[in-house]
Amino acid sequence: MSELPKGWAEVPLNVLGDVVTGSTPPTKQAECWGGTIPFVTPGDLFHAGRVRATKRTVTEAGADRGRPIPPGSVMVTCIGNIGRVSIATEMSVTNQQINSVIPTDAVEGHYLMYSLCSPHSQLQMQALSSATTVAILNKARFSSLPIPVAPIEEQRRIVDAIEEHFSRIDAAEKSLRYARKSTHVLRRLMLERSIGPLQPTRRLAEVATTQSGGTPSRGNPAYFGGDIPWIKSGELGDGEVSATAEAITPLALKESSAKLIKRGTLLMAMYGATIGKLGVVGMESAATNQAVCAITPNDPASTDYLWQVLLWKRPELVAQGKGGAQPNISQGLIRDLLIPYPPIADQERVVAQVQAANVVADRVNDSVDKALSRIPIVRQTLLLQAFSGKLVAQDPDEEPASVLPERKQGGQNESPGGNARRKKVTA
């Protein structure tokens, strides 16, 4: 870290508070669980935030068997995903993946939390962790982490400034996410207004043919590893399918219900995690599994129009497919789907309108995504300024941070709640 401002000090973490490694109460003792005391695990930590709710809770008996920490304690993951930091809002118990710091009166809890979130501390924690399959930052190394400490009143100003800036960043992020969501709504409105009024109406089966595929027997190795791309429903993502994870052989095509389809064929996932998702065959030819419906327009000039129609009608189809144990858009539902089917000239006009609107929406989304990607950088830059003394003004009349409570140095710490005398630490 660069030279600290006058009146600041850099001290080991355990000078600023007791370091407590969490402990999980016995999981087989029912009397330890289901109380009102939060039991914090890494998944409950909201980085640079406050833990207000946890997936599990413990009783007083569970807290007695764990290591309770008071409100205001700063919790840090030190096993696995190292460096996630939050502050406790009430007495809590953590598991052994978390080290907590119970701050002395020499440091504001939120100041310590934000300091541990800063780029300098995050890099230090990564550097101090062991290079094993699962990264571990042990208690002794964690306790030695150097922390830049400002005078106590300046700490409060720094926290106030950080939270004011973060509040504005949060509001900006919310607006950006709303803008991104709005483009999805605008796409839907464009489809509704462009396609909905068109006439006449036809069943999809009148203007296109449909078929589903199949899965060759996995027990026959001669069916797989060929040169025929085999499209599964999970590979549909509302775009062109130009590559597949698996390919089948001509023998598999001959001896199973899989069927060959041509480039440009429209695809819809009929069930599974991607139900309703669309695709278009981007290879010269391919086959599909039974969860995919292949849709071939009678007039190839209608392909782009039918793609837009299926996007517009997707919510209706998915809603009709619900009700069973597994939502299922049957081929029958797809074939009986009523759609506007005007003359080709009108279809082409609609496609041009929708595609032009989509270009604008894509540009908006790209801009939003770029702005969202910069938000973590803005936050880290702000923290970097805060803990190098560049965020708020210094007051030379304030008591310097060189006056700190006496602490034991090294990995061993006093028990939580112990009284601490004041000691001068060289800045």
N, C-alpha and C positions, 0 to 999 in steps of 0.2 A: 504494500500500500504506500502511496505517496506520503510526504511529510504531513503530519497532523497539524491542525490549527493550534494556536496558542491556547492553553487551558484544557486541551484534550489529553487523554492518556490511552495507551493501548495495553490491555491487560488480558491474561488468560481468562477464559470463560468462567472457571470455577472461583475466580475472585469476585465475580458478580452475583453468585448464587450457588445454592446447593444443587448438585447434579444427581438426579435420581433415575435409575434404570427401572423401567416398568416390570411388572410381574403379573402373570395371569393367575387368578384364583383357580383352585381345583375345579375342572370342568365337570367332574362327576358328582360334585356335591351341590345338590339342587338348592340348598339353603343359601348358597353364595350368589345366585343369579336371579334376575328378574326384579330387582329393587328399583330405586330411584337415582342411584349414583351412576353417572356415565362411565362406561368402559370403552376407552378410546383405543382404536387400532389405526394403522396407517390409512386405511380407506376412509376413516372419519375425518382426517385432517384436511382442512381447506387452506391451501397455501396462502400465507400472509393474511389469515382470517381468524375468526373466532369459532371454536367448536361449540355449537348450540344444541346439537342432537347427535346421538350415536345409535348404531344398529343394536347394540346390546347394553344392558345395564347390570349393575351388581347391587347386592344388599350391603348393609352394614357389616354383616359377617364376611361377605366377599371382599369388602374394602380392608377389613382386618387381615385377611389372608393375602392381599395384594400390597401395593405401595401407593397409598393415596397421595395426591398432590392438591394444594389449595388453588382457589381461583386466582388467575393472574399468572399461573405457571406457564412457561413457554415450552411447548412440546416439539420434538424434532425426530423424524424417522432416521434411524442409524443402522438399519439392516434392510437390504434390498434397494428400494427407491429412496436413496439417501438425500436428506436435505429438505424434505417437506416440513413446513413450519406452521404451527398454529398456536393460539393462546387459549387456555381454559377459562371458561366463564363461571364455573362452579367447581366444587371439589370433585375430583375425578380419579379414576384408576386407569392406567395404560398397560398395554402388553409389553413384552420384552423387546419388541422392535423399536420402541420409542424411549429416548432419553429426555427427561424434562429438567428444566432449570427453574428453581424457585428463587426469584430475584430478591436481592437485598434492597435496602432503601437507597442504595447508590445508583440504581438504574431503574428506569421506568420499564415495566413489562412490555409495553407495545414498542418502545424503542429497541429493546433487546430482540423482540420478534422480527422487526423490520431489518435490524442489523444482520440477523442470521439469514434473512432472505436476500441480502445484497449480493451482487456478483462476487465480491471479494470473499465473503464467508462461504458462499456456495462452492467456489473453486477450492477453497481451503479444505472443506469437508470432503470433497471428492479426492483431493490429493492425500489426505490423511487416512482414507479408507483402505482396507486390504483389497488386493487384486485377486479375489477368489471368484468362484462361480457365482456366489451371492455376495455382493459387496457388503462389508461390515465396517462400521466406524465404532471402535470400542470406546468404552467410557473414559479411559485414561486419555486417549487422543482427543476425543470430543471435548473433554474438560480443559485441554491445553489450547483450544482454538483461540487465536488472538482476536479481541473485540475492541474496536475504537470507541472510546467513551467520552462523550461531551459533558460539560457541566449540566447539572440536573435540570435547570431551567431551560437551557438550550435543548436538552433532550425533549422536553415537552413541546417546545416550539417546532422542533423537527417532526415529531409525531403529528402535531396539528397540521403542518404543511403537507406531509406525506398523505394524510387522510383526506385533506381538501383536494389535492391533485388526483388521488386515486378515485375519489368520488366523481370528479369530472371525467376521468378516463372510463369509469364504469358506465356513466351516462352516455358517453360517446359510443362505447361498445354496444350498449343496448340499442341505441339508434341505428347502428350499422347492421346489427342482426335483424332488427325490424325491417330495415330496407331490403335485406336479402330475402326475408320472408315475403315481403310485399311483391317482389318480382315474380314469385311463384303464383301469388294471387292474380297478378296482372296477366300472366300466361293463361291461367284458367279463364279469366274474363275474355281475353282475346279469342280463345277457342270457342267459348260460348256464343259470343256475339258474331263471330265470323261463320260458324257452322250451323248453330242452332236454327236460324230462320230459313235455311235452305230447303228446297223442295225439288223433287218428290222424295218420299221416304220409302226405303226398301229394307228387307231383311238382308243381313250380311251374306247369307247363303245364296242370295240371288245375284250378287256381284263378285263373289269370290268363293274359292274352294278351301276347305279346311281339312287338316289331318294331324294326328298326333304320331309321335314316334314310339320308340321302345328301347329297352335295355337288353342287349345280348347277355346270355348266361355268363356270369363271372367265373363259373367253374370251367369254362373252356378257354384256355389260353390262346387258342387259334383265332378267337374273335377280336382280340385287342392288340394294339400295337401296329395297326395298319396305316393306311394313308387317307382314310376318309374321316374328316373332322367330325367329332360327335359332340353336339351342343347339349349341355344340361341346363335346366332352368336357372340354376344359380349363376350362370354365365350371361344372363340377360341383364342389361343395365341401361335400357332406354337409348341404345346406340347401336352402331354396327358391331357385329361379332366377327372379328377377323382372325381369331386364334382360339383354340380350345385346349383344355388340359389333357384330353384323351382323344384317341382316334381308333376307329374300328376297321376291320378287314372286309373285303367283298363277301367272304363267307358269312360273317356276322350279319351283313345286310340281307343275305339270301335266307338265312335260317332263323331270323328274328323278326319282330314287328317294326324294327327300325326301317325308315324309308329315306330315299335320297331326295333332297330338295335343292333347288337351284339358287344361284346368286340373286339377291333382291327379294327373296321370300320374307314376308313379315312373320315375326314370332311373338308369341305371348306365353308367359309362365302361367300355368293353370292352377298350380298349388305350390306349397312350400314357402320358404322365407321370402322369396321374390315374387309372390303372387301378383299378377297384373303387370309386371314389368315387361317391356317390349324389347325387341331386337330386330335386326335385319341381317340376313346372311351376307357376309362380306367376302366369302370364299366362292370359288367356282361352283362347288357343290358341297353338301354336308348332310349329316343325319342328326336327329334329335332323340332325346329320351322321351318317355311317355308323359312327362310333366310339361311338355312344350307343345303348344298348338301352332302349326305352320299355316299361314294364311296367304293364299296366292290369288291376287286380283285377276278377274277374267280379262280386264283391260290393263295391261302394264302401265298405261298412262295414269291410272288411278292410284298407283302405289303410294306416292307421297301424300295424296289426299287421305287415303285410308289410314296411313300412319297417324296423321293429325286427328282423325276421327276416333281412332282407338285410344289415343291419349286423352281426348275429351270424355270418352265413354268409360274410361277405366274405373273411376270411383263407383259408377253404377254397376259395372260387372262384379267388382270386388264385393260390393254390398250384397248383391244377389247370391254370391257364392258362399256367404256366411251362413251359419246355422248348424253345421255338422261339427264333429270332433275336430276336423281339419278343414278350414275354408278351401273351397274347390270351385274354380270356374270351369264348368264342364264345356265340352265342345258344343253341346246342345245350346247352352246359353250364348256362346259366341256366335253360333250360326243363326240363332233367332234374334240377335241384336238388331233393333230398328235404328237405321241411320239415315240422315239426309244424303241423297245421292243425286246431285244436280248434273247437268251436262259438263263435259270435260273442261270447257273453257271457264266455267264458274269454279270448278275444282282447282284449276291452276291459279286463278285469281286469289282464292282463299289461301292456298299454300303460300303464295308470294307474300300476302299480308302477314300471315302468322310467322313466316320465317324472318321477315323484316323486323317484326316486334321482338322475336327471340334474339336477334342480333343485338338490339338495344339492351334487352334484359341481360344478356351474357356480358356485355360491356359493363353494365352496372355491377353485376356480381363479381366480375374480375376486379373492379375498383374496390368494392367492399372487401373482398378477400385479401387484397394487398394491404388495405388499411387495418384489417383485423390481425394480419400477420405481424404488423409493426407494433401492436399494442404491448406484447411482452417486452419488446426492446425499449419502448418508452418507459415502462414500469422499472426495468432494470437500470436504465439511465438515470431515472429519478432517484433510485436508491443509491446509486453510485455517487451522485452529487450530494445526497443527504449525509452519507457517512464519510465523506471527504471534506465536510465543512463548507460546502458551496451552495446549500439549499436555503439556509436562513442566516441572518446576521449574527455575529458573535458580540457578546457584551463583556468588555474587559473588567467590569465590576462584579461579575458573577464568580462565585466560589469555583475554583478550577476542579476538574475531575481527578486531579492528583490526590485528593483526599477521599479515600475509599475505605470500606469496612475491612478489617483484618480477616483474611481467609487462609485456610490451609492450602498450600501449593501442592500440585501433583494430582494423582488420580483419586486420593482419599479426601472426602469432604466431611464437614460437620453434619450432624443429624439435622433434618429440616426443622426450622423453628427455633434453632439455637440462637442465643444472643451473640452479636458480633460487635467487637470494639472497632474504632476507626483507626485506620493506618494510612500513612502517607505512601503513595506509590509514585515513583518517578515518571513524569510524563515523557 
